[in-house]
Amino acid sequence: MLKLFLILALFFQDAAVSITSPQSGQTLRGQIEIQGRMDVQDFASAELAFTFDASASDPAASWFPIQTYSQPAADSAIAIWDTTAVTDGDYALRLRVFLQ
């Protein structure tokens, strides 16, 4: 079983950028629909990634892309994460948005 911790790595704090599902601390299994939003002015691109370091306090932690985006999304399914491809443990998700 996977235990999930969410991290929103933003260059600004804005409610327009968020992962709304799954919730932090939730146990996951199988194909997981990730829902969120990244609907900001001057959107250039975004990246959804995960790390094995659930604390994600180490700045050198390795992040593995789940999906990249060239268009913003608002309140929708932004990715399907196949958790069967990773071992059981604690993970963190990160949604980064880059501006023009």
C-alpha positions as CSV (number, residue, x, y, z in Angstrom):
1,M,0.0,0.0,0.0
2,L,1.1,3.5,-0.8
3,K,0.7,6.4,1.7
4,L,0.5,9.8,0.1
5,F,1.8,13.2,1.2
6,L,1.1,16.2,-0.9
7,I,3.4,19.1,-1.6
8,L,2.5,22.0,-3.8
9,A,5.8,23.6,-4.9
10,L,4.7,26.9,-6.2
11,F,6.5,30.1,-7.0
12,F,3.5,31.9,-5.4
13,Q,0.7,30.9,-3.1
14,D,-2.5,30.9,-5.1
15,A,-5.7,28.9,-4.7
16,A,-5.7,28.6,-8.5
17,V,-3.0,25.9,-8.2
18,S,-3.8,22.8,-6.2
19,I,-4.1,19.0,-6.1
20,T,-7.6,18.3,-4.9
21,S,-7.5,14.5,-5.0
22,P,-6.1,12.3,-3.7
23,Q,-5.9,13.8,-0.2
24,S,-2.7,13.9,1.9
25,G,-2.3,10.8,4.1
26,Q,-4.6,8.8,1.9
27,T,-3.7,5.1,1.2
28,L,-3.6,4.4,-2.6
29,R,-3.6,1.3,-4.7
30,G,-3.8,0.8,-8.5
31,Q,-4.6,3.4,-11.1
32,I,-5.2,6.7,-9.3
33,E,-6.9,9.6,-10.8
34,I,-5.2,12.9,-9.7
35,Q,-7.5,15.9,-9.8
36,G,-6.4,19.4,-9.5
37,R,-6.2,22.8,-11.0
38,M,-3.4,25.0,-12.4
39,D,-5.5,27.9,-13.9
40,V,-3.2,30.9,-13.5
41,Q,-2.5,34.0,-15.6
42,D,0.7,33.8,-17.6
43,F,0.8,30.0,-17.5
44,A,3.8,28.6,-19.4
45,S,3.9,25.0,-18.3
46,A,3.5,22.7,-15.3
47,E,4.8,19.4,-14.0
48,L,3.3,16.8,-11.7
49,A,5.9,14.5,-10.1
50,F,6.4,12.1,-7.2
51,T,9.3,11.3,-4.8
52,F,10.1,8.3,-2.6
53,D,11.1,10.8,0.2
54,A,7.6,11.5,1.6
55,S,9.0,14.2,3.9
56,A,10.5,15.9,0.8
57,S,12.6,18.0,3.1
58,D,15.8,17.1,1.3
59,P,16.3,19.7,-1.5
60,A,18.3,17.0,-3.4
61,A,15.5,14.5,-3.3
62,S,14.8,12.9,-6.7
63,W,11.5,13.7,-8.3
64,F,10.0,11.5,-11.0
65,P,7.6,13.1,-13.5
66,I,4.1,11.7,-13.8
67,Q,3.0,14.2,-16.4
68,T,3.9,17.6,-17.9
69,Y,1.5,20.2,-19.2
70,S,1.5,22.8,-21.9
71,Q,-2.1,24.0,-21.2
72,P,-3.6,25.0,-17.8
73,A,-6.4,23.0,-16.3
74,A,-9.2,24.0,-13.9
75,D,-10.9,21.5,-11.6
76,S,-10.4,18.4,-13.6
77,A,-8.6,15.1,-13.8
78,I,-5.0,16.1,-14.5
79,A,-3.3,12.7,-14.6
80,I,-3.7,9.0,-14.0
81,W,-0.9,7.6,-11.8
82,D,-0.2,3.9,-12.0
83,T,0.9,3.1,-8.5
84,T,1.4,-0.6,-9.4
85,A,4.7,0.6,-11.0
86,V,6.2,1.6,-7.6
87,T,6.9,-0.3,-4.4
88,D,4.8,0.1,-1.3
89,G,5.8,3.0,0.9
90,D,5.3,6.7,1.6
91,Y,5.4,9.1,-1.3
92,A,4.9,12.8,-2.0
93,L,3.3,14.5,-5.0
94,R,4.4,17.9,-6.3
95,L,2.7,20.2,-8.7
96,R,4.9,22.9,-10.1
97,V,3.6,25.7,-12.3
98,F,6.0,27.8,-14.4
99,L,5.0,31.3,-15.6
100,Q,5.9,33.0,-18.8
